[in-house]
Amino acid sequence: MTTNDQQLINAILAGDSQSFSTLVDRYKDLVFTLALRMVKHREEAEEVSQDTFIKAFRSLNKFKGDSKFSTWIYRIAYNTCLDRLKKHKREQNIIAIDEYTEHQVKTLDNALDALEKAERKQAIQNCLALLPSDDSALLTLFYFEELSLEEIAKIVGLTANNVKVKLYRSRKKLTSILKERLEPEIIEHYER
C-alpha cells in the first residue's frame, strides 16, 4: 500500500490531479471517522475532512515518506480537528462570558431597583407615620393595600366621594412632609 501511495503522490506532484482523487477515496473514511469522533458533529466532521485534504494537497511536496501516508494524513486530520475544537471553545467562552455578564448586569440592575423601591417605600412609610392616623390609614388602604374607594368607604364609614376628598387632602399633607424630609430626587420621582 505504501509503495502504491508513493506512486500516486509522485504522479500528483508531476501534475496528475486525478491521482489525488484516488488518494482521497482511499482515505476519506479514515479521516471522516476520526473527525466525527473528535468534533462530534457530522457537518463539522465533513468540513474538517475537506480542510484536511486541502492541507494535504497543498503540502504534499513536504511528505518525505518517512512514515506511511495514512499516518501523515491522520496527523493532519488530528491537528485540523484540534484547531477546530480550540476555535469553537474560544467562541463558546466568549459567548458564555457575554451571556453571563449580561445576566449579571440585569440581576444587579434588578437588585438595585428593588433596593431603591424598598428604600422609597420605607421613606414613605416613615413619612406616613408622621401623619394623623386617619390620613395615614386612608393612604395605606388606597396605595399599599390597593383597595377601591368603595371598599375604603365601607371600612371607614364614609361615602366614596368623602373618601376621595380625604385622600386628596391626605396626599397634600404627605407631600409637604416628603418635601421637608426627603432628598429632591426622590420627590421628583413621585411628582412625575
Residue pairs with C-beta under 8 A, 6 or more apart in sequence:
1 68
1 70
2 65
2 68
2 69
5 23
5 26
5 68
5 69
5 70
6 65
6 69
8 19
8 20
8 22
8 23
9 19
9 23
9 60
9 63
9 69
11 19
12 19
12 20
12 23
12 57
12 60
13 60
13 61
20 57
23 56
23 69
24 53
27 69
27 70
27 73
28 49
28 53
30 70
30 73
30 74
30 77
31 48
31 49
31 52
31 53
31 73
31 74
31 77
32 45
32 46
32 49
34 74
34 77
34 78
34 81
35 44
35 45
35 46
35 48
35 49
35 52
35 77
35 80
35 81
36 42
36 45
38 45
38 48
38 78
38 81
38 82
38 85
39 45
39 48
39 81
39 84
39 85
44 84
47 84
48 77
48 80
48 81
48 84
49 77
51 80
51 84
52 73
52 76
52 77
52 80
55 76
55 80
56 72
56 73
56 76
59 76
63 69
63 72
120 186
120 189
123 178
123 181
123 182
123 186
124 174
124 178
126 181
127 174
127 177
127 178
127 181
127 182
128 136
128 139
128 140
128 174
129 136
130 177
131 139
131 170
131 173
131 174
131 177
132 173
134 156
134 166
135 166
135 169
135 170
135 173
135 174
136 170
137 156
138 152
138 156
138 163
138 166
138 167
138 170
139 167
139 170
139 171
139 174
141 147
141 151
141 152
141 155
142 149
142 152
142 167
147 155
149 160
149 163
149 164
149 167
150 160
152 160
152 163
153 159
153 160
153 162
153 163
156 163
158 166
178 186
178 187
178 190
179 187
